[in-house]
Amino acid sequence: MNTPYTTSPLNKLIMWYKVRELFSKGQTFSQISRNLGIHRETVSKYVKMEESVFLSSDTYHRTFPHKLDRYESFIVEELRSCPSYSSKQIEDHLKEHYGEELKGICSKTVFNYVVHIRSKYGIPKGDDPTRQMEKLPETPYGEFGQADFGEYWMQREDGHHIKVYFFVMVLSRSRYKFVHFDTRPFTSSTAIYAHEKAFAFFGGRPKKLIYDQDKVFLRNENLGDLEMTKAFAAFVDAMHFQPVFCRKSDPQSKGKVENAVKYVKINFLKGRRFKDMETLNEEALSWLERTANGTMHHGIFRIPAEVFAVEKGHLTPYYGTPVAPQVEMKEYRVRGDNTISYHCCFYTVPGGTYKNAMSRVVVCEEEGRLHIYSKETGKTIAIHPVSTVKGTLVQDPSHKVERGGGITDKELEVRNYIGDTDALGLFLSGIADSKPRYYSRNLSFIISHMREYRPDILQEAIVRCLTSKAYNAGMLMEASESIRIRLGAAPLVPMPASDGISEKYRHINPDKTSLESFSKYFLP
C-alpha cells in the first residue's frame, strides 16, 4: 500500500480530487483505496461529498495532536536560540533533558515535528544548503589564469570619498597576482588595457583565462552560445589565448580570483587614503611585491613569487606595449521617465534608476553602442545601439514597466470566473511567493485564456498544478487543455469584448444622412 498523504488541508483537498477523478474513470472503492493508500470507507465518504460540503466538514478542518506537543515550548526555545540547529541536534537535546520519556519516538517523528515548528513560528534554518565542493589537483604551469573586477569606496585626503574600480588577474598554479586601478568603470577598451598591463607585468600570458559572463567582454549570451564584443574578440585573436566564461551565478568556478578581489579590498585598500590614481597604482605594485606575491599563500603553502619563477617559463611571451585608450566617460542626468538624453536621442534605463533630481549615470560610447553604468555601483545597467536619427527613443523591452489594472482587480476577475476555492487561493499564493515580480503578468495570462475552458476543468487543472508544484499560468492552461481533451469537451468561444456603449444611451438611434447628399462635393 502506498504511503498516505499527510493531513494538511491542501493534501486533503488534493486527495478529495484524486478520489473523484479515479472514481470517474470507473475504478471501484477498493481499487482507489489500494492506489491511494487510504481506507475504503474514506473513499466512499469522499465520493459521496460535494466539494462545498467537503470543505465545510470536520474532515477537512480537523487536526490531530502530535506526539511531541508537550515539548513544543522547549523546541521553540532551542530553535530561537540557534536557528541552524538540525533535527538530529534537537533530538539529542530532548534526550539529554527528558531521557526515558522519549522512548519509542523515532528520528523521523522528531524531524517532522521540527519542520512543523519552524513553519508554525516562522523560524527559518538560517543556513542555506551549500554546494558540495572538492579540492582539485593543481593545474599545469602556464595553463590557466583567472580575471575579475572589483570596486571600493576610498577616503580622499580632504575627507570626501571616491569610488575606485580595479582589475585583478591571478595565475592559477603559482597564485601570482596583478591588480590595476581606475577611477572609471571598466569598458572593453580599458579592460583590454588592463590585460596588457597584466601580461607585461607577468612577462607572458597563460593559455586560458577564466571570466564571469561580464558585459565588458560579451555582447550576447543565448543558452550557452556566447558572442564577444568586437574589440575583445580582436584582442583574443591577436594574443592567441582562450577565454573561458563561467556559468552565470557560479563564482566558485573562479574561486582563486574571487579570493584575490577580497584580499585586495581587505589587505590593501581598507583604511588607505586616496591621493591620485597614479600613486594608487604605484602603491599597489609595491604591495604586490611585498605582500600579495611575497608572503606565504596558505592554499599552496608556498610563496607565490617563488612558484612564479618556475611558471614564468611556461607562459606564452608577451612583446607588446600597453597603450592607455582614450575613452571619454561622462555623467548624465537621469530624467523622470527613466531615460537619458544623449546626442539628441533618448535611451532607457531600468525602471527605478530615477530616484530624484540628482540621479546620475556614467555613459561612454564604444563600437557603435552606448554603455550606461550606475554611478553608485559601477555596474553596467544598459547597453543600446547608438541611433543617428535625432529624437529617437531607443528602448530595451526589459526596462518597460507593465501597465494594466491593479492586481486586486485581476485576482477578483480570476476568482469570479473559476470559483473562489481554497485550491485557487493556494495556487495564486504559490505564484506570488515563487515569482513575485511576474505575479501580475501570470494573472493577466490566466484572464486572457481562462474563458476557453469550463470552471470545473480549470479547478481540476489547478489541483494538478498544486500536486506537481507547478506555479505557472502557462502550465495551468496546458493542464486545462489536457483535461479538456480527456473529457471530450469542446473549447469554449471567448466572450466578445464589450462595445463600450453605456446602457444609458443604447436606445438612442442617431439620424443617418444619405450618401447622395455628398455627391455635389465630389468630381464626376
C-alpha positions as CSV (number, residue, x, y, z in Angstrom):
1,M,0.0,0.0,0.0
2,N,1.3,3.5,-0.8
3,T,2.2,5.9,1.9
4,P,-0.8,8.1,2.7
5,Y,-0.8,11.8,2.3
6,T,-0.3,14.0,5.4
7,T,-3.3,15.7,7.0
8,S,-2.7,19.3,5.8
9,P,-5.8,21.0,4.3
10,L,-4.0,21.2,0.9
11,N,-3.2,17.4,0.8
12,K,-6.8,16.6,2.0
13,L,-8.2,18.7,-0.9
14,I,-5.8,17.1,-3.4
15,M,-6.8,13.6,-2.1
16,W,-10.5,14.5,-2.5
17,Y,-9.9,15.5,-6.1
18,K,-7.9,12.3,-6.8
19,V,-10.6,10.1,-5.3
20,R,-13.2,11.8,-7.5
21,E,-11.0,11.6,-10.6
22,L,-10.3,7.8,-10.2
23,F,-13.9,7.1,-9.5
24,S,-15.0,9.0,-12.6
25,K,-12.6,6.7,-14.6
26,G,-14.5,3.6,-13.4
27,Q,-12.3,2.4,-10.5
28,T,-14.0,0.7,-7.6
29,F,-13.7,1.9,-4.0
30,S,-11.3,-1.0,-3.2
31,Q,-9.1,-0.2,-6.2
32,I,-9.0,3.5,-5.3
33,S,-8.2,2.5,-1.7
34,R,-5.2,0.4,-2.8
35,N,-3.9,3.0,-5.3
36,L,-4.0,6.0,-2.9
37,G,-3.3,4.2,0.4
38,I,-6.4,5.3,2.2
39,H,-9.2,3.4,3.9
40,R,-12.1,2.2,1.7
41,E,-14.6,3.9,3.9
42,T,-12.8,7.2,3.4
43,V,-13.0,6.7,-0.4
44,S,-16.8,6.1,-0.1
45,K,-17.2,9.2,2.0
46,Y,-15.2,11.4,-0.4
47,V,-17.2,10.1,-3.4
48,K,-20.5,11.0,-1.8
49,M,-19.4,14.5,-0.6
50,E,-19.6,17.5,-2.9
51,E,-16.7,20.0,-2.7
52,S,-18.6,22.6,-0.8
53,V,-19.7,20.0,1.7
54,F,-16.2,18.6,2.0
55,L,-14.6,22.0,2.6
56,S,-17.0,22.8,5.4
57,S,-16.8,19.4,7.0
58,D,-14.8,18.4,10.1
59,T,-12.8,16.0,7.9
60,Y,-11.3,19.0,6.1
61,H,-10.7,21.2,9.1
62,R,-9.8,18.9,11.9
63,T,-6.2,18.5,13.1
64,F,-4.5,15.7,15.1
65,P,-2.2,16.1,18.1
66,H,1.5,15.4,17.7
67,K,3.4,13.0,19.9
68,L,5.9,15.8,20.8
69,D,3.4,18.6,21.6
70,R,4.3,18.5,25.3
71,Y,7.8,19.5,24.3
72,E,6.8,22.3,22.0
73,S,7.9,25.2,24.2
74,F,11.3,23.6,24.7
75,I,11.9,23.0,21.0
76,V,10.8,26.6,20.1
77,E,13.2,28.0,22.7
78,E,16.0,25.8,21.3
79,L,15.4,26.9,17.7
80,R,15.1,30.5,18.5
81,S,18.4,30.4,20.5
82,C,20.1,28.8,17.5
83,P,18.0,28.7,14.2
84,S,20.6,26.5,12.5
85,Y,20.1,23.5,14.8
86,S,19.3,20.3,12.8
87,S,16.6,17.9,13.8
88,K,19.3,15.5,15.0
89,Q,20.6,18.1,17.4
90,I,17.1,18.8,18.7
91,E,16.6,15.1,19.2
92,D,19.8,14.9,21.2
93,H,18.9,17.8,23.3
94,L,15.5,16.3,24.0
95,K,17.1,13.0,25.1
96,E,19.6,15.0,27.2
97,H,16.8,16.8,29.1
98,Y,13.9,14.2,29.1
99,G,15.7,10.9,28.7
100,E,13.4,8.0,29.3
101,E,10.3,9.9,28.3
102,L,11.3,9.8,24.6
103,K,11.4,6.0,24.3
104,G,9.5,4.9,21.3
105,I,9.9,8.3,19.5
106,C,11.8,7.8,16.2
107,S,14.1,10.3,14.5
108,K,11.6,10.8,11.6
109,T,9.0,11.9,14.1
110,V,11.4,14.5,15.6
111,F,12.3,15.6,12.1
112,N,8.7,16.1,11.0
113,Y,7.8,17.9,14.2
114,V,10.8,20.3,13.9
115,V,9.7,21.1,10.4
116,H,6.2,21.8,11.7
117,I,7.5,24.1,14.5
118,R,9.7,26.0,12.0
119,S,6.6,26.6,9.8
120,K,4.3,27.5,12.7
121,Y,6.6,30.0,14.4
122,G,8.4,31.3,11.3
123,I,11.9,30.1,12.3
124,P,14.0,29.5,9.2
125,K,17.0,27.4,9.5
126,G,19.3,30.3,8.6
127,D,21.9,28.5,6.6
128,D,21.1,27.5,3.0
129,P,22.3,24.2,1.7
130,T,25.8,24.7,0.4
131,R,27.1,23.4,-2.9
132,Q,29.4,20.4,-2.3
133,M,33.0,21.2,-3.2
134,E,36.1,19.1,-3.7
135,K,39.7,20.2,-3.9
136,L,41.0,19.8,-7.4
137,P,44.6,18.9,-8.4
138,E,46.8,21.8,-9.3
139,T,46.7,22.8,-12.9
140,P,49.9,22.6,-15.1
141,Y,52.2,25.6,-15.2
142,G,51.2,28.3,-17.6
143,E,47.8,26.7,-18.4
144,F,45.2,28.8,-16.6
145,G,44.7,32.3,-15.2
146,Q,41.6,33.9,-13.8
147,A,40.4,37.6,-14.1
148,D,37.7,39.6,-12.4
149,F,36.7,43.2,-11.4
150,G,36.0,44.9,-8.1
151,E,35.2,48.3,-6.7
152,Y,35.8,50.0,-3.4
153,W,35.0,53.4,-1.7
154,M,38.1,55.1,-0.6
155,Q,38.5,58.2,1.5
156,R,40.3,61.2,-0.1
157,E,42.9,63.2,1.8
158,D,40.3,66.0,2.0
159,G,37.8,63.7,3.8
160,H,35.5,63.1,0.9
161,H,35.0,59.7,-0.7
162,I,35.7,58.3,-4.2
163,K,34.9,55.0,-5.7
164,V,37.8,53.2,-7.4
165,Y,37.5,50.3,-9.8
166,F,40.1,47.6,-10.2
167,F,41.0,44.6,-12.4
168,V,42.7,41.5,-10.9
169,M,44.4,38.7,-12.7
170,V,45.8,35.6,-11.0
171,L,47.9,32.8,-12.4
172,S,46.2,29.6,-11.2
173,R,49.2,27.5,-10.5
174,S,51.5,30.0,-8.7
175,R,48.8,32.3,-7.4
176,Y,50.9,35.2,-8.7
177,K,48.7,38.3,-8.8
178,F,48.3,41.6,-10.7
179,V,46.0,44.5,-9.9
180,H,45.2,47.7,-11.8
181,F,43.1,50.6,-10.6
182,D,41.0,53.2,-12.4
183,T,38.5,55.9,-11.3
184,R,36.1,54.9,-14.1
185,P,34.0,51.8,-14.6
186,F,35.8,49.4,-16.9
187,T,34.8,49.3,-20.6
188,S,36.0,46.8,-23.3
189,S,38.9,49.2,-24.1
190,T,40.1,49.8,-20.6
191,A,39.7,46.1,-19.7
192,I,41.9,45.2,-22.7
193,Y,44.5,47.8,-21.5
194,A,44.4,46.2,-18.0
195,H,45.0,42.8,-19.6
196,E,48.1,44.1,-21.5
197,K,49.4,45.7,-18.2
198,A,49.0,42.3,-16.6
199,F,50.8,40.4,-19.4
200,A,53.6,43.0,-19.3
201,F,53.8,42.5,-15.5
202,F,53.9,38.7,-15.8
203,G,56.2,38.8,-18.9
204,G,53.8,36.5,-20.7
205,R,50.2,35.1,-20.7
206,P,48.6,31.8,-19.8
207,K,47.0,29.6,-22.5
208,K,43.5,30.1,-21.0
209,L,41.8,32.8,-18.9
210,I,38.6,32.3,-16.9
211,Y,36.0,35.0,-16.6
212,D,32.5,35.8,-15.5
213,Q,29.9,36.4,-18.2
214,D,30.6,40.2,-18.0
215,K,29.1,42.7,-20.4
216,V,32.5,44.2,-20.7
217,F,33.5,41.1,-22.7
218,L,30.3,39.7,-24.1
219,R,27.7,41.2,-26.4
220,N,25.2,38.4,-26.0
221,E,24.5,35.1,-24.4
222,N,21.9,32.6,-25.7
223,L,21.7,29.3,-23.9
224,G,25.5,28.9,-23.8
225,D,26.3,30.5,-27.2
226,L,28.5,33.5,-26.3
227,E,29.3,36.4,-28.6
228,M,32.2,38.5,-27.5
229,T,32.4,42.3,-28.1
230,K,34.2,43.2,-31.3
231,A,37.1,44.8,-29.5
232,F,37.7,41.9,-27.1
233,A,37.3,39.3,-29.9
234,A,40.0,41.1,-31.9
235,F,42.2,41.2,-28.8
236,V,41.8,37.5,-28.1
237,D,42.7,36.7,-31.8
238,A,45.8,38.9,-31.6
239,M,47.0,37.5,-28.2
240,H,46.2,33.8,-29.0
241,F,44.7,32.8,-25.7
242,Q,41.4,31.0,-25.0
243,P,38.8,32.8,-22.9
244,V,36.6,30.5,-20.7
245,F,33.4,32.0,-19.4
246,C,31.8,30.6,-16.3
247,R,28.1,29.9,-16.0
248,K,26.1,32.7,-14.5
249,S,25.9,32.9,-10.7
250,D,28.8,30.4,-10.4
251,P,31.7,32.3,-8.7
252,Q,33.1,29.0,-7.3
253,S,34.4,28.2,-10.8
254,K,37.0,31.0,-10.4
255,G,37.5,31.0,-6.7
256,K,41.1,32.0,-6.8
257,V,40.5,35.4,-8.3
258,E,37.3,35.9,-6.2
259,N,39.5,35.4,-3.1
260,A,42.1,37.8,-4.6
261,V,39.5,40.5,-5.1
262,K,38.5,40.2,-1.4
263,Y,42.2,40.2,-0.5
264,V,42.8,43.5,-2.4
265,K,39.8,45.1,-0.5
266,I,40.7,43.9,3.0
267,N,44.5,43.8,3.0
268,F,45.4,46.7,0.6
269,L,42.5,49.1,0.3
270,K,41.0,49.1,3.8
271,G,42.0,52.2,5.7
272,R,44.2,53.5,2.8
273,R,43.6,57.1,1.7
274,F,43.3,58.1,-2.0
275,K,45.8,60.7,-3.3
276,D,45.6,60.2,-7.0
277,M,45.3,57.3,-9.4
278,E,49.0,57.2,-10.4
279,T,50.0,57.0,-6.7
280,L,47.4,54.3,-6.0
281,N,48.7,52.0,-8.8
282,E,52.3,52.6,-7.7
283,E,51.4,51.6,-4.1
284,A,49.6,48.5,-5.5
285,L,52.7,47.3,-7.3
286,S,54.7,47.7,-4.1
287,W,52.0,45.8,-2.1
288,L,52.1,43.0,-4.7
289,E,55.8,42.6,-4.3
290,R,55.8,43.0,-0.6
291,T,52.7,41.1,0.5
292,A,50.4,39.6,-2.1
293,N,53.1,37.8,-4.0
294,G,55.9,37.9,-1.4
295,T,54.4,36.1,1.6
296,M,53.2,32.5,2.2
297,H,50.0,31.5,0.4
298,H,48.0,29.1,2.6
299,G,46.4,27.4,-0.4
300,I,49.7,26.1,-1.7
301,F,51.9,26.7,1.5
302,R,54.5,28.4,-0.7
303,I,55.4,31.9,-1.6
304,P,53.8,32.8,-5.0
305,A,56.9,34.7,-6.2
306,E,58.9,31.5,-5.8
307,V,56.5,29.3,-7.7
308,F,56.1,32.0,-10.4
309,A,59.8,31.8,-11.1
310,V,59.1,28.3,-12.4
311,E,55.7,29.2,-14.0
312,K,57.1,32.2,-15.9
313,G,59.0,29.8,-18.3
314,H,55.7,28.2,-19.3
315,L,53.9,31.4,-20.2
316,T,53.5,32.5,-23.8
317,P,55.8,35.5,-24.2
318,Y,54.3,39.0,-24.5
319,Y,56.2,41.5,-26.6
320,G,53.6,44.4,-26.8
321,T,53.5,47.7,-25.1
322,P,50.3,48.6,-23.2
323,V,48.8,51.9,-24.5
324,A,46.1,53.6,-22.5
325,P,42.9,54.1,-24.5
326,Q,41.2,57.5,-24.8
327,V,37.8,56.6,-23.5
328,E,35.5,59.5,-22.8
329,M,33.1,58.9,-19.9
330,K,30.7,61.5,-18.8
331,E,28.0,61.8,-16.2
332,Y,24.4,62.2,-17.5
333,R,21.3,63.2,-15.7
334,V,18.5,60.5,-15.4
335,R,15.2,62.0,-16.4
336,G,12.0,61.4,-14.5
337,D,10.8,58.9,-17.2
338,N,13.9,56.7,-16.6
339,T,15.7,57.8,-19.8
340,I,18.8,59.8,-20.6
341,S,19.2,62.3,-23.4
342,Y,22.4,61.6,-25.4
343,H,23.2,63.5,-28.7
344,C,19.5,64.5,-29.1
345,C,18.2,60.9,-28.7
346,F,16.6,59.2,-25.7
347,Y,17.8,55.9,-24.2
348,T,16.0,54.0,-21.5
349,V,17.5,52.8,-18.2
350,P,15.9,50.2,-15.8
351,G,12.8,51.3,-14.0
352,G,13.7,52.8,-10.6
353,T,17.0,54.3,-11.7
354,Y,15.5,57.7,-11.3
355,K,15.2,58.5,-7.6
356,N,15.4,62.3,-7.5
357,A,16.7,65.3,-9.4
358,M,20.3,64.3,-8.5
359,S,20.1,60.8,-10.1
360,R,23.1,60.4,-12.4
361,V,24.7,57.6,-14.6
362,V,28.0,57.3,-16.3
363,V,28.0,56.9,-20.1
364,C,30.5,56.1,-22.8
365,E,30.2,55.1,-26.5
366,E,32.1,52.1,-27.9
367,E,31.8,50.2,-31.1
368,G,28.5,51.9,-32.0
369,R,26.9,51.0,-28.7
370,L,26.1,53.2,-25.7
371,H,27.2,51.8,-22.4
372,I,25.4,53.1,-19.4
373,Y,26.8,52.5,-15.9
374,S,25.4,53.0,-12.4
375,K,27.3,55.8,-10.7
376,E,26.7,54.1,-7.3
377,T,27.9,50.6,-8.2
378,G,29.8,51.0,-11.4
379,K,27.8,48.1,-12.9
380,T,26.5,48.1,-16.5
381,I,22.8,48.8,-16.3
382,A,22.1,49.2,-20.1
383,I,23.7,48.8,-23.5
384,H,22.0,50.3,-26.5
385,P,22.8,50.7,-30.2
386,V,23.6,54.3,-30.9
387,S,20.9,56.0,-33.0
388,T,21.8,58.6,-35.7
389,V,18.2,59.9,-36.1
390,K,17.6,62.8,-33.8
391,G,14.6,62.5,-31.4
392,T,14.6,58.6,-31.5
393,L,13.6,56.7,-28.4
394,V,15.8,53.7,-28.0
395,Q,14.2,51.2,-25.7
396,D,15.2,47.9,-24.0
397,P,12.0,45.8,-23.6
398,S,13.2,44.7,-20.1
399,H,13.1,48.3,-19.0
400,K,9.4,48.7,-19.6
401,V,7.0,48.8,-16.7
402,E,4.0,46.6,-17.1
403,R,0.8,48.6,-17.2
404,G,-2.7,47.4,-16.6
405,G,-5.3,47.0,-13.9
406,G,-4.4,46.5,-10.3
407,I,-3.5,43.1,-9.0
408,T,-6.6,43.1,-6.7
409,D,-8.9,43.6,-9.7
410,K,-7.2,40.9,-11.7
411,E,-7.4,38.4,-8.8
412,L,-11.1,39.2,-8.3
413,E,-11.8,38.6,-12.0
414,V,-10.0,35.2,-11.8
415,R,-11.8,34.2,-8.7
416,N,-15.2,35.2,-10.1
417,Y,-14.8,33.0,-13.1
418,I,-13.0,29.9,-11.8
419,G,-14.6,30.0,-8.3
420,D,-13.2,31.2,-5.1
421,T,-11.9,27.9,-3.9
422,D,-9.1,27.1,-1.4
423,A,-7.2,25.4,-4.2
424,L,-7.2,28.5,-6.3
425,G,-6.1,30.6,-3.3
426,L,-3.2,28.2,-2.7
427,F,-2.2,28.2,-6.4
428,L,-2.2,32.1,-6.6
429,S,-0.2,32.3,-3.4
430,G,2.3,29.8,-4.8
431,I,2.8,32.1,-7.9
432,A,3.1,35.2,-5.7
433,D,5.7,33.6,-3.4
434,S,7.8,31.9,-6.1
435,K,7.9,34.7,-8.7
436,P,6.6,37.9,-7.1
437,R,7.9,40.1,-10.0
438,Y,5.8,38.2,-12.5
439,Y,2.6,37.7,-10.4
440,S,0.7,40.4,-12.3
441,R,1.7,39.0,-15.7
442,N,0.6,35.5,-14.7
443,L,-2.8,36.9,-13.6
444,S,-3.1,38.6,-17.0
445,F,-2.3,35.4,-18.8
446,I,-4.9,33.4,-16.9
447,I,-7.5,36.1,-17.6
448,S,-6.7,36.1,-21.3
449,H,-7.2,32.3,-21.6
450,M,-9.5,31.1,-18.8
451,R,-12.8,31.6,-20.7
452,E,-11.7,29.0,-23.2
453,Y,-12.4,26.4,-20.5
454,R,-15.2,25.4,-18.1
455,P,-14.6,26.4,-14.5
456,D,-14.6,22.8,-13.4
457,I,-11.8,21.9,-15.9
458,L,-9.8,24.8,-14.6
459,Q,-10.3,23.7,-11.0
460,E,-9.1,20.2,-11.8
461,A,-6.1,21.7,-13.6
462,I,-5.3,23.8,-10.6
463,V,-5.2,20.8,-8.3
464,R,-2.9,19.0,-10.8
465,C,-0.6,22.0,-10.8
466,L,-0.6,22.1,-6.9
467,T,0.2,18.4,-6.8
468,S,3.3,18.9,-9.0
469,K,4.1,22.4,-7.5
470,A,3.8,24.0,-11.0
471,Y,3.1,27.6,-10.0
472,N,2.9,28.9,-13.6
473,A,-0.1,30.3,-15.6
474,G,1.2,28.7,-18.8
475,M,1.4,25.2,-17.2
476,L,-2.1,25.8,-15.8
477,M,-3.5,26.3,-19.3
478,E,-1.6,23.3,-20.6
479,A,-3.1,21.1,-17.9
480,S,-6.6,22.6,-18.7
481,E,-6.2,21.7,-22.3
482,S,-5.1,18.1,-21.5
483,I,-8.1,17.7,-19.2
484,R,-10.5,19.2,-21.8
485,I,-9.2,16.7,-24.4
486,R,-9.6,13.8,-22.0
487,L,-13.1,14.7,-21.1
488,G,-14.0,15.3,-24.8
489,A,-15.3,18.8,-24.0
490,A,-15.5,21.3,-26.8
491,P,-13.4,24.5,-26.3
492,L,-15.5,27.5,-25.3
493,V,-15.6,30.5,-27.5
494,P,-14.3,33.5,-25.5
495,M,-16.9,36.1,-24.9
496,P,-16.6,39.2,-27.2
497,A,-15.3,42.3,-25.5
498,S,-17.9,45.0,-24.6
499,D,-18.5,47.6,-27.3
500,G,-18.1,50.3,-24.7
501,I,-21.6,51.8,-25.1
502,S,-23.3,52.6,-21.9
503,E,-26.8,51.2,-21.3
504,K,-28.0,54.8,-20.8
505,Y,-27.5,55.5,-24.5
506,R,-28.3,52.2,-26.2
507,H,-31.9,53.3,-27.0
508,I,-30.7,56.3,-29.0
509,N,-30.7,55.9,-32.8
510,P,-28.8,58.7,-34.5
511,D,-30.1,60.2,-37.7
512,K,-28.4,58.9,-40.9
513,T,-27.6,61.0,-43.9
514,S,-27.8,59.6,-47.4
515,L,-24.6,59.3,-49.3
516,E,-26.3,61.0,-52.3
517,S,-26.3,64.3,-50.4
518,F,-22.5,64.3,-50.6
519,S,-22.3,63.8,-54.4
520,K,-22.1,67.5,-55.1
521,Y,-18.7,67.7,-53.2
522,F,-17.1,65.0,-55.4
523,L,-15.9,65.4,-59.0
524,P,-17.9,63.3,-61.5
